[in-house]
């Protein structure tokens, strides 16, 4: 699973379509996520409604590029 945030605090999550996570989100758009940084005592929590982003759109390509750049380091 990979993710990024944009300047408007929209959260973009990339996961494979054959995972249980994908199936759960597809069946129930209400999501709640908690992220833990094990090296530092802090968490980030969010909740909202998920939308599947159509591939090959400008927003999709932008989010994918940001995810790729962040994870290439």
C-alpha positions, 0 to 999 in steps of 0.5 A, spaced: 500 500 500 502 506 498 499 513 499 500 521 498 496 527 500 495 533 495 495 541 497 488 540 499 489 534 504 486 529 499 488 522 501 490 518 495 491 510 496 494 505 491 493 498 493 492 492 488 485 490 486 486 483 488 487 485 495 482 484 501 483 492 503 480 493 495 474 489 496 472 492 503 473 499 500 469 497 494 463 494 498 463 500 503 466 507 501 466 509 509 473 508 511 477 510 517 485 509 517 490 509 522 498 510 521 503 509 526 510 511 525 514 506 529 520 510 530 517 516 533 511 516 538 506 519 533 500 517 529 495 520 524 488 518 523 483 519 518 476 518 516 471 519 510 468 516 503 473 513 498 472 514 491 475 509 486 479 514 481 479 512 474 485 510 471 489 515 465 486 521 468 490 527 470 489 526 477 490 519 477 497 520 473 499 526 478 497 522 484 501 516 481 507 520 480 507 523 487 507 516 490 512 514 485 517 520 487 516 519 495 517 511 494 523 512 490 527 515 496 
